Amino acid sequence: MNLPQAFLDRMKKRLGEDFPAFLASYETPPCKGLRVNTLKISAAEFSRRAPFPLGDNVGGDAACFYIEEEKPGADVYHFAGLYYLQEPSAMTAGCMAAGLNKRRVLDLCAAPGGKTTHLAQEMAGEGVLVANEVNYARAKILSQNVERMGIANCAVVSASPETLAARFPAYFDLVLADAPCSGEGMFKKEANAIPEWSAENVAMCAARQRAILDEAAKMVAEGGRLLYSTCTFAEEEDEWQVENFLSRHPEFSLVGMKKLYPHTFRGEGHFCALFARENGETLPKKPFPAQKNVQAERAFHAFAADFFSAPPEGEITTLADGRMYLVPAGLPDLSGASLVRLGVELGAWDGKIFKPAHALAMAFGAGANRKLSLTRGEAVGYLRGEPLQRDVPNGWCAVCVEEFPMGLGKCVGGTVKNHLPKGLRLVKAP
Ligand code: SAM
């Protein structure tokens, strides 16, 4: 691997006698990791059904595994949202959030969603999670991952940290700032980051992180926590960033730091720092102003009473274009940010008919009255967009691999029409 000499010199100075071990770590291939989506299946049950060998647990966490599978993203269980592929070191931030108060959580730099989906698992359906990504195209990818994992208590927005900080002073119990960084810790996994490395880029990243942290700090409720992470080794972005933050923000104290090196941990480089804000009160915030549409809601409830034995409950908002969302309980007013998803998309109302959405099946399909259970082999056909010939009652059904929903189908006279969104279909066999 052709690492920049200036980077190697810095690492040698920093690591001293550990430097040869650090350098030797580049001789081995990058580690791969998988996190079981415990919102859909327990880690023990997934281990029994795993379609490829699972290695050791990462950091002793029962839901996180090392894997060696070549194409773990091509399996039908992945489409069903039973797991998220995540670099093992990147699991640290989610694990650090495990014991914290997570009633109101903000993931400030969230795409593509590794840590958002991890936080959602740790929240286990309780509280409200706002996942923000400043880059709108990346926010759409984040939203797709939130949907695939069946997360119901998450809104995805796209705004700058400054915009959000102006809207949410002292509001969140936990703010995660997984900041853009120089990526030194990912050189093995993402070789295209290597030519972009320079001391000037490290300094630029440190200045940007400082600005992000200052905005993040404004949004932490008194008594709340701020979790900062990077995937770099540079002190300017890690330890010195922490020191500087504490000197600018005496209202925060450091709870702990973790720095992972590839020669001390089986994974790539990562850094996390957890700060606590001194006690006090959380500022109240106006609730999300749901847009009511009585006819649309009546149509949804009629559909849901038939489709589910226990329909999902909560406030519904209907957008001007007819799309309907189940708003997470406790969602604050998000005006000012571009809204990408407002909780679970239930479906669309065209003024006459309610049509259920794919997201409804991914979040709540396990509770559907009509489930069409496919084998893993049959599920590949569904993912390719093929219709199914089945003697099932007419109407909508949740199409599942075994008992895990993958999407919707609609049966008419023995043929189940495939309603998997075109953009999610397999173009080639996995
Ligand atoms: N947390 C994500 C995960 O676990 O999948 C990874 C986040 S990545 C390290 C950093 C993100 O910050 C990128 O998606 C990037 O678009 C976003 N970003 C870039 N510049 C930013 C800025 N000035 N303020 C906030 N976010 C920014």
Boltz pocket constraint, residues with backbone or C-beta under 6 A from the ligand:
constraints:
  - pocket:
      binder: B
      contacts: [[A, 90], [A, 108], [A, 109], [A, 110], [A, 111], [A, 112], [A, 113], [A, 114], [A, 115], [A, 116], [A, 133], [A, 134], [A, 135], [A, 138], [A, 159], [A, 160], [A, 161], [A, 178], [A, 179], [A, 180], [A, 181], [A, 208], [A, 212]]
      max_distance: 6.0
